[in-house]
């Protein structure tokens, strides 16, 4: 399980969220020949917690169709 509760993140302002998740560098995943892709909604705790258990070659965080327009900025964080 990645997150037990995302409520604290839902109540933070965007500046606090950016500061909390800031990393010096991000490493790209190395996938030679992906077998499958799983699309997840970044604002659903149930979906985020399934990432570790998925047997997918690629996990795509869906920021287009899977997120309401008013929630897109928060989903990007």
N, CA, C and O atoms as a Maestro MAE file, in Angstrom:
{
 s_m_m2io_version
 :::
 2.0.0
}

f_m_ct {
 s_m_title
 :::
 protein
 m_atom[308] {
  # First column is atom index #
  i_m_mmod_type
  r_m_x_coord
  r_m_y_coord
  r_m_z_coord
  i_m_residue_number
  s_m_chain_name
  s_m_pdb_residue_name
  s_m_pdb_atom_name
  i_m_atomic_number
  :::
  1 25 0.847 -1.174 0.000 1 A "UNK " " N  " 7
  2 3 0.000 0.000 0.000 1 A "UNK " " CA " 6
  3 2 0.894 1.239 0.000 1 A "UNK " " C  " 6
  4 15 1.847 1.328 0.775 1 A "UNK " " O  " 8
  5 25 0.586 2.168 -0.853 2 A "UNK " " N  " 7
  6 3 1.361 3.395 -0.952 2 A "UNK " " CA " 6
  7 2 0.825 4.446 0.014 2 A "UNK " " C  " 6
  8 15 1.597 5.064 0.746 2 A "UNK " " O  " 8
  9 25 -0.465 4.649 0.022 3 A "UNK " " N  " 7
  10 3 -1.084 5.653 0.878 3 A "UNK " " CA " 6
  11 2 -2.164 5.006 1.731 3 A "UNK " " C  " 6
  12 15 -2.956 4.203 1.237 3 A "UNK " " O  " 8
  13 25 -2.195 5.355 3.006 4 A "UNK " " N  " 7
  14 3 -3.296 4.916 3.856 4 A "UNK " " CA " 6
  15 2 -4.440 5.909 3.771 4 A "UNK " " C  " 6
  16 15 -5.610 5.537 3.854 4 A "UNK " " O  " 8
  17 25 -4.086 7.187 3.603 5 A "UNK " " N  " 7
  18 3 -5.095 8.232 3.576 5 A "UNK " " CA " 6
  19 2 -4.550 9.408 2.778 5 A "UNK " " C  " 6
  20 15 -3.412 9.822 2.999 5 A "UNK " " O  " 8
  21 25 -5.330 9.949 1.864 6 A "UNK " " N  " 7
  22 3 -4.869 11.116 1.117 6 A "UNK " " CA " 6
  23 2 -5.568 12.392 1.576 6 A "UNK " " C  " 6
  24 15 -5.399 13.444 0.961 6 A "UNK " " O  " 8
  25 25 -6.350 12.309 2.648 7 A "UNK " " N  " 7
  26 3 -7.059 13.479 3.152 7 A "UNK " " CA " 6
  27 2 -6.126 14.647 3.452 7 A "UNK " " C  " 6
  28 15 -6.462 15.778 3.102 7 A "UNK " " O  " 8
  29 25 -4.952 14.429 4.092 8 A "UNK " " N  " 7
  30 3 -4.067 15.572 4.330 8 A "UNK " " CA " 6
  31 2 -3.660 16.277 3.034 8 A "UNK " " C  " 6
  32 15 -3.502 17.498 3.016 8 A "UNK " " O  " 8
  33 25 -3.494 15.524 1.966 9 A "UNK " " N  " 7
  34 3 -3.113 16.121 0.691 9 A "UNK " " CA " 6
  35 2 -4.260 16.905 0.069 9 A "UNK " " C  " 6
  36 15 -4.034 17.889 -0.635 9 A "UNK " " O  " 8
  37 25 -5.475 16.476 0.325 10 A "UNK " " N  " 7
  38 3 -6.639 17.157 -0.239 10 A "UNK " " CA " 6
  39 2 -6.855 18.521 0.401 10 A "UNK " " C  " 6
  40 15 -7.429 19.409 -0.230 10 A "UNK " " O  " 8
  41 25 -6.405 18.707 1.646 11 A "UNK " " N  " 7
  42 3 -6.627 19.970 2.339 11 A "UNK " " CA " 6
  43 2 -5.454 20.937 2.221 11 A "UNK " " C  " 6
  44 15 -5.590 22.101 2.597 11 A "UNK " " O  " 8
  45 25 -4.306 20.492 1.709 12 A "UNK " " N  " 7
  46 3 -3.139 21.368 1.550 12 A "UNK " " CA " 6
  47 2 -3.321 22.291 0.353 12 A "UNK " " C  " 6
  48 15 -3.978 21.941 -0.628 12 A "UNK " " O  " 8
  49 25 -2.720 23.492 0.455 13 A "UNK " " N  " 7
  50 3 -2.728 24.347 -0.725 13 A "UNK " " CA " 6
  51 2 -1.642 23.866 -1.693 13 A "UNK " " C  " 6
  52 15 -0.806 23.038 -1.330 13 A "UNK " " O  " 8
  53 25 -1.656 24.383 -2.913 14 A "UNK " " N  " 7
  54 3 -0.757 23.883 -3.952 14 A "UNK " " CA " 6
  55 2 0.716 24.106 -3.615 14 A "UNK " " C  " 6
  56 15 1.550 23.257 -3.929 14 A "UNK " " O  " 8
  57 25 1.050 25.228 -2.983 15 A "UNK " " N  " 7
  58 3 2.445 25.499 -2.629 15 A "UNK " " CA " 6
  59 2 2.957 24.468 -1.624 15 A "UNK " " C  " 6
  60 15 4.089 24.000 -1.743 15 A "UNK " " O  " 8
  61 25 2.142 24.115 -0.645 16 A "UNK " " N  " 7
  62 3 2.541 23.111 0.346 16 A "UNK " " CA " 6
  63 2 2.698 21.744 -0.297 16 A "UNK " " C  " 6
  64 15 3.608 20.993 0.056 16 A "UNK " " O  " 8
  65 25 1.820 21.411 -1.236 17 A "UNK " " N  " 7
  66 3 1.930 20.133 -1.941 17 A "UNK " " CA " 6
  67 2 3.218 20.067 -2.750 17 A "UNK " " C  " 6
  68 15 3.928 19.063 -2.704 17 A "UNK " " O  " 8
  69 25 3.525 21.133 -3.493 18 A "UNK " " N  " 7
  70 3 4.743 21.149 -4.304 18 A "UNK " " CA " 6
  71 2 5.981 21.001 -3.428 18 A "UNK " " C  " 6
  72 15 6.908 20.276 -3.789 18 A "UNK " " O  " 8
  73 25 6.011 21.672 -2.292 19 A "UNK " " N  " 7
  74 3 7.158 21.584 -1.392 19 A "UNK " " CA " 6
  75 2 7.292 20.174 -0.820 19 A "UNK " " C  " 6
  76 15 8.405 19.671 -0.669 19 A "UNK " " O  " 8
  77 25 6.193 19.549 -0.508 20 A "UNK " " N  " 7
  78 3 6.227 18.220 0.105 20 A "UNK " " CA " 6
  79 2 6.703 17.132 -0.854 20 A "UNK " " C  " 6
  80 15 7.367 16.184 -0.433 20 A "UNK " " O  " 8
  81 25 6.370 17.259 -2.133 21 A "UNK " " N  " 7
  82 3 6.741 16.210 -3.079 21 A "UNK " " CA " 6
  83 2 7.958 16.557 -3.925 21 A "UNK " " C  " 6
  84 15 8.328 15.782 -4.807 21 A "UNK " " O  " 8
  85 25 8.583 17.693 -3.680 22 A "UNK " " N  " 7
  86 3 9.745 18.097 -4.471 22 A "UNK " " CA " 6
  87 2 10.872 17.079 -4.322 22 A "UNK " " C  " 6
  88 15 11.181 16.626 -3.220 22 A "UNK " " O  " 8
  89 25 11.467 16.737 -5.438 23 A "UNK " " N  " 7
  90 3 12.610 15.825 -5.442 23 A "UNK " " CA " 6
  91 2 13.722 16.456 -6.261 23 A "UNK " " C  " 6
  92 15 13.444 17.177 -7.219 23 A "UNK " " O  " 8
  93 25 14.991 16.198 -5.904 24 A "UNK " " N  " 7
  94 3 16.098 16.796 -6.653 24 A "UNK " " CA " 6
  95 2 16.141 16.334 -8.110 24 A "UNK " " C  " 6
  96 15 16.459 17.119 -9.003 24 A "UNK " " O  " 8
  97 25 15.830 15.092 -8.344 25 A "UNK " " N  " 7
  98 3 15.788 14.589 -9.721 25 A "UNK " " CA " 6
  99 2 14.843 13.400 -9.767 25 A "UNK " " C  " 6
  100 15 14.644 12.704 -8.772 25 A "UNK " " O  " 8
  101 25 14.283 13.188 -10.906 26 A "UNK " " N  " 7
  102 3 13.370 12.059 -11.067 26 A "UNK " " CA " 6
  103 2 13.956 11.106 -12.081 26 A "UNK " " C  " 6
  104 15 14.402 11.517 -13.152 26 A "UNK " " O  " 8
  105 25 13.954 9.855 -11.745 27 A "UNK " " N  " 7
  106 3 14.508 8.825 -12.615 27 A "UNK " " CA " 6
  107 2 13.391 8.252 -13.481 27 A "UNK " " C  " 6
  108 15 12.321 7.902 -12.984 27 A "UNK " " O  " 8
  109 25 13.651 8.162 -14.772 28 A "UNK " " N  " 7
  110 3 12.668 7.578 -15.674 28 A "UNK " " CA " 6
  111 2 12.689 6.065 -15.544 28 A "UNK " " C  " 6
  112 15 13.742 5.456 -15.353 28 A "UNK " " O  " 8
  113 25 11.528 5.479 -15.648 29 A "UNK " " N  " 7
  114 3 11.423 4.023 -15.593 29 A "UNK " " CA " 6
  115 2 12.016 3.424 -16.863 29 A "UNK " " C  " 6
  116 15 11.900 3.993 -17.948 29 A "UNK " " O  " 8
  117 25 12.647 2.276 -16.708 30 A "UNK " " N  " 7
  118 3 13.220 1.585 -17.852 30 A "UNK " " CA " 6
  119 2 12.354 0.374 -18.184 30 A "UNK " " C  " 6
  120 15 12.280 -0.583 -17.413 30 A "UNK " " O  " 8
  121 25 11.708 0.431 -19.330 31 A "UNK " " N  " 7
  122 3 10.855 -0.664 -19.779 31 A "UNK " " CA " 6
  123 2 11.287 -1.023 -21.190 31 A "UNK " " C  " 6
  124 15 11.222 -0.191 -22.095 31 A "UNK " " O  " 8
  125 25 11.726 -2.257 -21.379 32 A "UNK " " N  " 7
  126 3 12.205 -2.649 -22.701 32 A "UNK " " CA " 6
  127 2 11.050 -2.898 -23.673 32 A "UNK " " C  " 6
  128 15 10.941 -2.211 -24.689 32 A "UNK " " O  " 8
  129 25 10.210 -3.849 -23.381 33 A "UNK " " N  " 7
  130 3 9.048 -4.138 -24.217 33 A "UNK " " CA " 6
  131 2 7.837 -4.324 -23.309 33 A "UNK " " C  " 6
  132 15 7.575 -5.428 -22.831 33 A "UNK " " O  " 8
  133 25 7.105 -3.242 -23.076 34 A "UNK " " N  " 7
  134 3 5.963 -3.353 -22.168 34 A "UNK " " CA " 6
  135 2 4.913 -4.328 -22.689 34 A "UNK " " C  " 6
  136 15 4.591 -4.351 -23.877 34 A "UNK " " O  " 8
  137 25 4.394 -5.126 -21.775 35 A "UNK " " N  " 7
  138 3 3.359 -6.111 -22.115 35 A "UNK " " CA " 6
  139 2 1.973 -5.484 -22.104 35 A "UNK " " C  " 6
  140 15 1.116 -5.815 -22.924 35 A "UNK " " O  " 8
  141 25 1.770 -4.576 -21.162 36 A "UNK " " N  " 7
  142 3 0.446 -3.981 -21.021 36 A "UNK " " CA " 6
  143 2 0.569 -2.628 -20.339 36 A "UNK " " C  " 6
  144 15 1.595 -2.318 -19.733 36 A "UNK " " O  " 8
  145 25 -0.477 -1.832 -20.440 37 A "UNK " " N  " 7
  146 3 -0.511 -0.526 -19.784 37 A "UNK " " CA " 6
  147 2 -1.792 -0.428 -18.970 37 A "UNK " " C  " 6
  148 15 -2.860 -0.829 -19.434 37 A "UNK " " O  " 8
  149 25 -1.688 0.102 -17.761 38 A "UNK " " N  " 7
  150 3 -2.841 0.283 -16.888 38 A "UNK " " CA " 6
  151 2 -2.978 1.779 -16.635 38 A "UNK " " C  " 6
  152 15 -2.026 2.430 -16.206 38 A "UNK " " O  " 8
  153 25 -4.168 2.324 -16.900 39 A "UNK " " N  " 7
  154 3 -4.410 3.746 -16.670 39 A "UNK " " CA " 6
  155 2 -5.106 3.922 -15.326 39 A "UNK " " C  " 6
  156 15 -6.094 3.250 -15.030 39 A "UNK " " O  " 8
  157 25 -4.569 4.846 -14.510 40 A "UNK " " N  " 7
  158 3 -5.112 5.080 -13.174 40 A "UNK " " CA " 6
  159 2 -5.480 6.542 -12.981 40 A "UNK " " C  " 6
  160 15 -4.887 7.429 -13.596 40 A "UNK " " O  " 8
  161 25 -6.458 6.784 -12.128 41 A "UNK " " N  " 7
  162 3 -6.855 8.129 -11.743 41 A "UNK " " CA " 6
  163 2 -6.004 8.545 -10.543 41 A "UNK " " C  " 6
  164 15 -6.021 7.852 -9.526 41 A "UNK " " O  " 8
  165 25 -5.260 9.654 -10.625 42 A "UNK " " N  " 7
  166 3 -4.368 10.050 -9.535 42 A "UNK " " CA " 6
  167 2 -5.076 10.557 -8.289 42 A "UNK " " C  " 6
  168 15 -4.443 10.688 -7.241 42 A "UNK " " O  " 8
  169 25 -6.350 10.840 -8.368 43 A "UNK " " N  " 7
  170 3 -7.072 11.362 -7.209 43 A "UNK " " CA " 6
  171 2 -7.850 10.290 -6.460 43 A "UNK " " C  " 6
  172 15 -8.554 10.600 -5.499 43 A "UNK " " O  " 8
  173 25 -7.738 9.055 -6.873 44 A "UNK " " N  " 7
  174 3 -8.442 7.958 -6.193 44 A "UNK " " CA " 6
  175 2 -7.430 7.118 -5.424 44 A "UNK " " C  " 6
  176 15 -6.559 6.477 -6.011 44 A "UNK " " O  " 8
  177 25 -7.559 7.134 -4.120 45 A "UNK " " N  " 7
  178 3 -6.658 6.397 -3.239 45 A "UNK " " CA " 6
  179 2 -6.611 4.921 -3.598 45 A "UNK " " C  " 6
  180 15 -5.541 4.312 -3.585 45 A "UNK " " O  " 8
  181 25 -7.750 4.347 -3.915 46 A "UNK " " N  " 7
  182 3 -7.824 2.929 -4.270 46 A "UNK " " CA " 6
  183 2 -6.925 2.626 -5.472 46 A "UNK " " C  " 6
  184 15 -6.248 1.597 -5.499 46 A "UNK " " O  " 8
  185 25 -6.917 3.507 -6.451 47 A "UNK " " N  " 7
  186 3 -6.100 3.296 -7.645 47 A "UNK " " CA " 6
  187 2 -4.612 3.432 -7.336 47 A "UNK " " C  " 6
  188 15 -3.811 2.615 -7.790 47 A "UNK " " O  " 8
  189 25 -4.236 4.443 -6.576 48 A "UNK " " N  " 7
  190 3 -2.819 4.647 -6.246 48 A "UNK " " CA " 6
  191 2 -2.253 3.477 -5.455 48 A "UNK " " C  " 6
  192 15 -1.103 3.086 -5.658 48 A "UNK " " O  " 8
  193 25 -3.039 2.927 -4.570 49 A "UNK " " N  " 7
  194 3 -2.557 1.815 -3.743 49 A "UNK " " CA " 6
  195 2 -2.430 0.511 -4.518 49 A "UNK " " C  " 6
  196 15 -1.806 -0.432 -4.032 49 A "UNK " " O  " 8
  197 25 -2.999 0.438 -5.697 50 A "UNK " " N  " 7
  198 3 -2.889 -0.771 -6.511 50 A "UNK " " CA " 6
  199 2 -1.615 -0.790 -7.357 50 A "UNK " " C  " 6
  200 15 -1.285 -1.829 -7.929 50 A "UNK " " O  " 8
  201 25 -0.898 0.314 -7.453 51 A "UNK " " N  " 7
  202 3 0.275 0.390 -8.324 51 A "UNK " " CA " 6
  203 2 1.275 -0.720 -8.024 51 A "UNK " " C  " 6
  204 15 1.777 -1.356 -8.951 51 A "UNK " " O  " 8
  205 25 1.573 -0.964 -6.761 52 A "UNK " " N  " 7
  206 3 2.554 -1.996 -6.398 52 A "UNK " " CA " 6
  207 2 2.100 -3.401 -6.765 52 A "UNK " " C  " 6
  208 15 2.933 -4.275 -7.004 52 A "UNK " " O  " 8
  209 25 0.809 -3.627 -6.813 53 A "UNK " " N  " 7
  210 3 0.277 -4.968 -7.055 53 A "UNK " " CA " 6
  211 2 -0.023 -5.261 -8.520 53 A "UNK " " C  " 6
  212 15 -0.324 -6.401 -8.873 53 A "UNK " " O  " 8
  213 25 0.053 -4.260 -9.365 54 A "UNK " " N  " 7
  214 3 -0.295 -4.450 -10.773 54 A "UNK " " CA " 6
  215 2 0.782 -5.227 -11.510 54 A "UNK " " C  " 6
  216 15 1.977 -5.034 -11.284 54 A "UNK " " O  " 8
  217 25 0.343 -6.094 -12.379 55 A "UNK " " N  " 7
  218 3 1.274 -6.841 -13.226 55 A "UNK " " CA " 6
  219 2 1.240 -6.218 -14.621 55 A "UNK " " C  " 6
  220 15 1.004 -6.896 -15.621 55 A "UNK " " O  " 8
  221 25 1.483 -4.913 -14.654 56 A "UNK " " N  " 7
  222 3 1.449 -4.182 -15.921 56 A "UNK " " CA " 6
  223 2 2.852 -3.706 -16.260 56 A "UNK " " C  " 6
  224 15 3.643 -3.384 -15.373 56 A "UNK " " O  " 8
  225 25 3.150 -3.666 -17.549 57 A "UNK " " N  " 7
  226 3 4.452 -3.185 -17.991 57 A "UNK " " CA " 6
  227 2 4.603 -1.691 -17.770 57 A "UNK " " C  " 6
  228 15 5.700 -1.210 -17.487 57 A "UNK " " O  " 8
  229 25 3.512 -0.960 -17.897 58 A "UNK " " N  " 7
  230 3 3.517 0.493 -17.735 58 A "UNK " " CA " 6
  231 2 2.279 0.888 -16.936 58 A "UNK " " C  " 6
  232 15 1.195 0.347 -17.155 58 A "UNK " " O  " 8
  233 25 2.441 1.830 -16.012 59 A "UNK " " N  " 7
  234 3 1.305 2.409 -15.299 59 A "UNK " " CA " 6
  235 2 1.215 3.863 -15.746 59 A "UNK " " C  " 6
  236 15 2.173 4.623 -15.602 59 A "UNK " " O  " 8
  237 25 0.064 4.247 -16.288 60 A "UNK " " N  " 7
  238 3 -0.160 5.595 -16.783 60 A "UNK " " CA " 6
  239 2 -1.093 6.307 -15.808 60 A "UNK " " C  " 6
  240 15 -2.187 5.824 -15.515 60 A "UNK " " O  " 8
  241 25 -0.650 7.455 -15.314 61 A "UNK " " N  " 7
  242 3 -1.505 8.266 -14.453 61 A "UNK " " CA " 6
  243 2 -2.324 9.160 -15.382 61 A "UNK " " C  " 6
  244 15 -1.772 10.055 -16.022 61 A "UNK " " O  " 8
  245 25 -3.613 8.930 -15.460 62 A "UNK " " N  " 7
  246 3 -4.495 9.604 -16.408 62 A "UNK " " CA " 6
  247 2 -4.863 10.996 -15.902 62 A "UNK " " C  " 6
  248 15 -5.672 11.132 -14.985 62 A "UNK " " O  " 8
  249 25 -4.271 12.023 -16.498 63 A "UNK " " N  " 7
  250 3 -4.556 13.401 -16.107 63 A "UNK " " CA " 6
  251 2 -5.511 14.093 -17.072 63 A "UNK " " C  " 6
  252 15 -5.869 15.251 -16.859 63 A "UNK " " O  " 8
  253 25 -5.920 13.416 -18.105 64 A "UNK " " N  " 7
  254 3 -6.811 14.026 -19.091 64 A "UNK " " CA " 6
  255 2 -8.264 13.677 -18.812 64 A "UNK " " C  " 6
  256 15 -8.988 14.474 -18.216 64 A "UNK " " O  " 8
  257 25 -8.692 12.513 -19.230 65 A "UNK " " N  " 7
  258 3 -10.097 12.129 -19.116 65 A "UNK " " CA " 6
  259 2 -10.479 11.650 -17.723 65 A "UNK " " C  " 6
  260 15 -11.656 11.682 -17.364 65 A "UNK " " O  " 8
  261 25 -9.509 11.208 -16.936 66 A "UNK " " N  " 7
  262 3 -9.807 10.625 -15.636 66 A "UNK " " CA " 6
  263 2 -9.938 11.632 -14.509 66 A "UNK " " C  " 6
  264 15 -10.229 11.248 -13.376 66 A "UNK " " O  " 8
  265 25 -9.727 12.925 -14.795 67 A "UNK " " N  " 7
  266 3 -9.756 13.945 -13.750 67 A "UNK " " CA " 6
  267 2 -10.679 15.079 -14.187 67 A "UNK " " C  " 6
  268 15 -10.606 15.551 -15.322 67 A "UNK " " O  " 8
  269 25 -11.541 15.506 -13.283 68 A "UNK " " N  " 7
  270 3 -12.446 16.619 -13.577 68 A "UNK " " CA " 6
  271 2 -11.632 17.883 -13.855 68 A "UNK " " C  " 6
  272 15 -10.579 18.071 -13.245 68 A "UNK " " O  " 8
  273 25 -12.089 18.754 -14.758 69 A "UNK " " N  " 7
  274 3 -11.329 19.959 -15.120 69 A "UNK " " CA " 6
  275 2 -10.903 20.806 -13.920 69 A "UNK " " C  " 6
  276 15 -9.787 21.326 -13.905 69 A "UNK " " O  " 8
  277 25 -11.765 20.953 -12.923 70 A "UNK " " N  " 7
  278 3 -11.424 21.780 -11.762 70 A "UNK " " CA " 6
  279 2 -10.391 21.116 -10.844 70 A "UNK " " C  " 6
  280 15 -9.848 21.777 -9.960 70 A "UNK " " O  " 8
  281 25 -10.111 19.821 -11.039 71 A "UNK " " N  " 7
  282 3 -9.150 19.100 -10.198 71 A "UNK " " CA " 6
  283 2 -7.825 18.820 -10.909 71 A "UNK " " C  " 6
  284 15 -6.940 18.206 -10.313 71 A "UNK " " O  " 8
  285 25 -7.659 19.249 -12.159 72 A "UNK " " N  " 7
  286 3 -6.460 18.916 -12.933 72 A "UNK " " CA " 6
  287 2 -5.188 19.465 -12.295 72 A "UNK " " C  " 6
  288 15 -4.184 18.754 -12.241 72 A "UNK " " O  " 8
  289 25 -5.197 20.698 -11.816 73 A "UNK " " N  " 7
  290 3 -3.988 21.280 -11.205 73 A "UNK " " CA " 6
  291 2 -3.554 20.457 -9.994 73 A "UNK " " C  " 6
  292 15 -2.366 20.175 -9.839 73 A "UNK " " O  " 8
  293 25 -4.484 20.073 -9.147 74 A "UNK " " N  " 7
  294 3 -4.159 19.275 -7.961 74 A "UNK " " CA " 6
  295 2 -3.658 17.894 -8.373 74 A "UNK " " C  " 6
  296 15 -2.751 17.356 -7.739 74 A "UNK " " O  " 8
  297 25 -4.222 17.323 -9.404 75 A "UNK " " N  " 7
  298 3 -3.784 16.001 -9.863 75 A "UNK " " CA " 6
  299 2 -2.356 16.046 -10.396 75 A "UNK " " C  " 6
  300 15 -1.607 15.083 -10.233 75 A "UNK " " O  " 8
  301 25 -1.975 17.139 -11.021 76 A "UNK " " N  " 7
  302 3 -0.613 17.273 -11.539 76 A "UNK " " CA " 6
  303 2 0.416 17.298 -10.420 76 A "UNK " " C  " 6
  304 15 1.557 16.883 -10.619 76 A "UNK " " O  " 8
  305 25 0.025 17.779 -9.250 77 A "UNK " " N  " 7
  306 3 0.959 17.826 -8.121 77 A "UNK " " CA " 6
  307 2 1.136 16.439 -7.587 77 A "UNK " " C  " 6
  308 15 1.882 16.237 -6.629 77 A "UNK " " O  " 8
  :::
 }
 m_bond[307] {
  # First column is bond index #
  i_m_from
  i_m_to
  i_m_order
  :::
  1 1 2 1
  2 2 3 1
  3 3 4 2
  4 3 5 1
  5 5 6 1
  6 6 7 1
  7 7 8 2
  8 7 9 1
  9 9 10 1
  10 10 11 1
  11 11 12 2
  12 11 13 1
  13 13 14 1
  14 14 15 1
  15 15 16 2
  16 15 17 1
  17 17 18 1
  18 18 19 1
  19 19 20 2
  20 19 21 1
  21 21 22 1
  22 22 23 1
  23 23 24 2
  24 23 25 1
  25 25 26 1
  26 26 27 1
  27 27 28 2
  28 27 29 1
  29 29 30 1
  30 30 31 1
  31 31 32 2
  32 31 33 1
  33 33 34 1
  34 34 35 1
  35 35 36 2
  36 35 37 1
  37 37 38 1
  38 38 39 1
  39 39 40 2
  40 39 41 1
  41 41 42 1
  42 42 43 1
  43 43 44 2
  44 43 45 1
  45 45 46 1
  46 46 47 1
  47 47 48 2
  48 47 49 1
  49 49 50 1
  50 50 51 1
  51 51 52 2
  52 51 53 1
  53 53 54 1
  54 54 55 1
  55 55 56 2
  56 55 57 1
  57 57 58 1
  58 58 59 1
  59 59 60 2
  60 59 61 1
  61 61 62 1
  62 62 63 1
  63 63 64 2
  64 63 65 1
  65 65 66 1
  66 66 67 1
  67 67 68 2
  68 67 69 1
  69 69 70 1
  70 70 71 1
  71 71 72 2
  72 71 73 1
  73 73 74 1
  74 74 75 1
  75 75 76 2
  76 75 77 1
  77 77 78 1
  78 78 79 1
  79 79 80 2
  80 79 81 1
  81 81 82 1
  82 82 83 1
  83 83 84 2
  84 83 85 1
  85 85 86 1
  86 86 87 1
  87 87 88 2
  88 87 89 1
  89 89 90 1
  90 90 91 1
  91 91 92 2
  92 91 93 1
  93 93 94 1
  94 94 95 1
  95 95 96 2
  96 95 97 1
  97 97 98 1
  98 98 99 1
  99 99 100 2
  100 99 101 1
  101 101 102 1
  102 102 103 1
  103 103 104 2
  104 103 105 1
  105 105 106 1
  106 106 107 1
  107 107 108 2
  108 107 109 1
  109 109 110 1
  110 110 111 1
  111 111 112 2
  112 111 113 1
  113 113 114 1
  114 114 115 1
  115 115 116 2
  116 115 117 1
  117 117 118 1
  118 118 119 1
  119 119 120 2
  120 119 121 1
  121 121 122 1
  122 122 123 1
  123 123 124 2
  124 123 125 1
  125 125 126 1
  126 126 127 1
  127 127 128 2
  128 127 129 1
  129 129 130 1
  130 130 131 1
  131 131 132 2
  132 131 133 1
  133 133 134 1
  134 134 135 1
  135 135 136 2
  136 135 137 1
  137 137 138 1
  138 138 139 1
  139 139 140 2
  140 139 141 1
  141 141 142 1
  142 142 143 1
  143 143 144 2
  144 143 145 1
  145 145 146 1
  146 146 147 1
  147 147 148 2
  148 147 149 1
  149 149 150 1
  150 150 151 1
  151 151 152 2
  152 151 153 1
  153 153 154 1
  154 154 155 1
  155 155 156 2
  156 155 157 1
  157 157 158 1
  158 158 159 1
  159 159 160 2
  160 159 161 1
  161 161 162 1
  162 162 163 1
  163 163 164 2
  164 163 165 1
  165 165 166 1
  166 166 167 1
  167 167 168 2
  168 167 169 1
  169 169 170 1
  170 170 171 1
  171 171 172 2
  172 171 173 1
  173 173 174 1
  174 174 175 1
  175 175 176 2
  176 175 177 1
  177 177 178 1
  178 178 179 1
  179 179 180 2
  180 179 181 1
  181 181 182 1
  182 182 183 1
  183 183 184 2
  184 183 185 1
  185 185 186 1
  186 186 187 1
  187 187 188 2
  188 187 189 1
  189 189 190 1
  190 190 191 1
  191 191 192 2
  192 191 193 1
  193 193 194 1
  194 194 195 1
  195 195 196 2
  196 195 197 1
  197 197 198 1
  198 198 199 1
  199 199 200 2
  200 199 201 1
  201 201 202 1
  202 202 203 1
  203 203 204 2
  204 203 205 1
  205 205 206 1
  206 206 207 1
  207 207 208 2
  208 207 209 1
  209 209 210 1
  210 210 211 1
  211 211 212 2
  212 211 213 1
  213 213 214 1
  214 214 215 1
  215 215 216 2
  216 215 217 1
  217 217 218 1
  218 218 219 1
  219 219 220 2
  220 219 221 1
  221 221 222 1
  222 222 223 1
  223 223 224 2
  224 223 225 1
  225 225 226 1
  226 226 227 1
  227 227 228 2
  228 227 229 1
  229 229 230 1
  230 230 231 1
  231 231 232 2
  232 231 233 1
  233 233 234 1
  234 234 235 1
  235 235 236 2
  236 235 237 1
  237 237 238 1
  238 238 239 1
  239 239 240 2
  240 239 241 1
  241 241 242 1
  242 242 243 1
  243 243 244 2
  244 243 245 1
  245 245 246 1
  246 246 247 1
  247 247 248 2
  248 247 249 1
  249 249 250 1
  250 250 251 1
  251 251 252 2
  252 251 253 1
  253 253 254 1
  254 254 255 1
  255 255 256 2
  256 255 257 1
  257 257 258 1
  258 258 259 1
  259 259 260 2
  260 259 261 1
  261 261 262 1
  262 262 263 1
  263 263 264 2
  264 263 265 1
  265 265 266 1
  266 266 267 1
  267 267 268 2
  268 267 269 1
  269 269 270 1
  270 270 271 1
  271 271 272 2
  272 271 273 1
  273 273 274 1
  274 274 275 1
  275 275 276 2
  276 275 277 1
  277 277 278 1
  278 278 279 1
  279 279 280 2
  280 279 281 1
  281 281 282 1
  282 282 283 1
  283 283 284 2
  284 283 285 1
  285 285 286 1
  286 286 287 1
  287 287 288 2
  288 287 289 1
  289 289 290 1
  290 290 291 1
  291 291 292 2
  292 291 293 1
  293 293 294 1
  294 294 295 1
  295 295 296 2
  296 295 297 1
  297 297 298 1
  298 298 299 1
  299 299 300 2
  300 299 301 1
  301 301 302 1
  302 302 303 1
  303 303 304 2
  304 303 305 1
  305 305 306 1
  306 306 307 1
  307 307 308 2
  :::
 }
}
